[in-house]
């Protein structure tokens, strides 16, 4: 359970980051609507900000939902297994999450490398920063999958 003590601050940090990012998206969306409706002028960067924040939001939320078992799933097979095989099945599922995180993290590094020379027109920032959310989210997914693998192996 030492791993939980070490990882709990990381999980809280990601949860707070997600909440802040979502709040920023709402604020920017409200500003865009307000400016367009009342001042007949739109913000040139707001749509781009919301798209990029949405990318980050999804990439950071996937591992948090996985940690909290909030993803949709079909447990028809799981429920038919014995207790011992349920544990093995969960080890397989957690291993597949780990593999997914590793593969996506590796490929996201290549995406960042290619995109870092491109600049977003509205915000004027490197597209590498935008796709860094994919890498960070998958590193978080890897950490969460390892935590679940350890917890599952200790419970058997």
C-alpha positions in Angstrom: 0.0 0.0 0.0 3.1 2.3 0.0 2.4 2.8 -3.7 -1.0 4.3 -3.0 0.6 6.8 -0.5 3.1 7.8 -3.2 0.5 8.0 -6.1 -2.4 9.7 -4.3 -0.9 13.2 -4.7 -0.4 12.5 -8.4 -4.0 11.4 -8.8 -5.2 14.5 -6.9 -3.0 16.8 -9.0 -4.4 15.3 -12.2 -8.0 15.6 -10.9 -7.5 19.3 -10.0 -5.8 20.0 -13.3 -8.7 18.5 -15.1 -11.2 20.6 -13.1 -9.1 23.8 -13.8 -8.9 23.0 -17.5 -12.6 22.4 -17.7 -13.3 25.6 -15.9 -11.0 27.5 -18.3 -12.9 26.0 -21.2 -16.2 27.2 -19.8 -14.9 30.7 -19.1 -13.4 31.1 -22.5 -16.6 29.8 -24.1 -18.6 32.2 -22.1 -16.3 35.1 -23.1 -16.6 34.1 -26.8 -20.4 34.0 -26.6 -20.5 37.3 -24.7 -18.2 39.1 -27.0 -20.0 37.9 -30.1 -23.5 38.6 -28.8 -22.9 41.9 -27.0 -20.0 43.4 -28.8 -20.4 41.8 -32.3 -16.7 40.8 -32.1 -15.3 37.4 -31.6 -12.1 36.3 -30.0 -9.7 35.0 -32.6 -8.1 32.4 -30.3 -11.1 31.1 -28.3 -12.1 28.2 -30.6 -8.5 27.0 -30.9 -8.0 27.2 -27.2 -11.1 25.1 -26.6 -10.1 22.5 -29.1 -6.6 22.2 -27.6 -7.9 22.2 -24.1 -10.3 19.4 -25.1 -7.4 17.3 -26.3 -5.7 17.7 -23.0 -8.9 17.1 -21.1 -9.5 13.8 -22.8 -5.9 12.7 -22.5 -5.8 13.4 -18.8 -9.2 12.1 -18.0 -8.9 8.6 -19.6 -6.3 7.4 -17.0 -8.3 9.0 -14.1 -11.5 7.3 -15.2 -9.5 4.0 -15.5 -8.2 4.4 -12.0 -11.7 4.9 -10.7 -13.2 2.1 -12.8 -15.5 4.6 -14.5 -15.1 3.3 -18.1 -18.0 1.4 -19.5 -17.4 -2.3 -19.6 -19.0 -5.6 -20.1 -18.6 -7.9 -17.1 -20.6 -10.9 -18.4 -17.5 -13.0 -18.8 -15.9 -11.7 -15.6 -18.9 -12.7 -13.5 -18.9 -16.3 -14.9 -15.3 -16.8 -13.8 -14.1 -18.3 -10.5 -12.6 -15.9 -8.0 -9.1 -17.0 -9.0 -9.8 -16.6 -12.7 -11.4 -13.2 -12.1 -8.1 -12.0 -10.6 -6.2 -13.4 -13.6 -8.7 -11.8 -16.0 -8.2 -8.4 -14.2 -4.4 -8.9 -14.5 -4.9 -9.4 -18.3 -7.1 -6.3 -18.5 -4.6 -4.2 -16.6 -1.8 -5.5 -18.7 -3.6 -4.5 -21.8 -4.1 -1.0 -20.4 -0.4 -0.9 -19.6 0.4 -2.0 -23.2 -2.0 0.6 -24.6 -0.3 3.4 -22.6 3.2 2.3 -23.6 2.3 2.1 -27.3 0.5 5.4 -27.3 3.3 7.1 -25.3 5.9 6.0 -27.8 3.9 7.1 -30.8 2.9 10.4 -29.2 6.6 11.2 -28.9 6.9 10.8 -32.7 3.8 13.0 -33.1 5.3 15.7 -30.9 8.6 15.5 -32.8 6.8 16.1 -36.1 4.4 18.7 -34.8 6.8 20.8 -32.8 7.8 22.8 -35.9 4.2 23.8 -36.6 2.7 26.8 -35.0 -1.0 27.1 -34.2 -2.5 30.1 -36.0 -4.8 31.4 -33.3 -2.6 31.0 -30.2 0.8 31.1 -31.8 2.2 28.2 -29.8 4.0 25.1 -31.0 1.7 22.2 -31.9 4.2 20.0 -30.0 2.8 21.5 -26.7 -0.7 20.5 -27.8 0.2 16.9 -28.5 2.3 16.7 -25.3 -1.0 16.2 -23.5 -1.2 12.8 -25.3 2.2 11.8 -24.0 1.6 13.0 -20.4 -1.8 11.3 -20.3 -0.3 8.0 -21.4 2.5 8.3 -18.9 -0.2 8.7 -16.3 -2.0 5.8 -17.8 1.1 3.6 -17.5 1.6 4.6 -13.8 -2.1 3.9 -13.1 -1.9 0.5 -14.8 1.2 -0.5 -12.9 -0.5 0.6 -9.7 -3.6 -1.6 -10.5 -1.4 -4.5 -11.5 0.4 -4.3 -8.1 -2.8 -3.9 -6.2 -4.4 -6.9 -8.0 -1.4 -9.1 -7.4 -1.3 -8.2 -3.7 -5.0 -9.0 -3.3 -4.6 -12.6 -4.5 
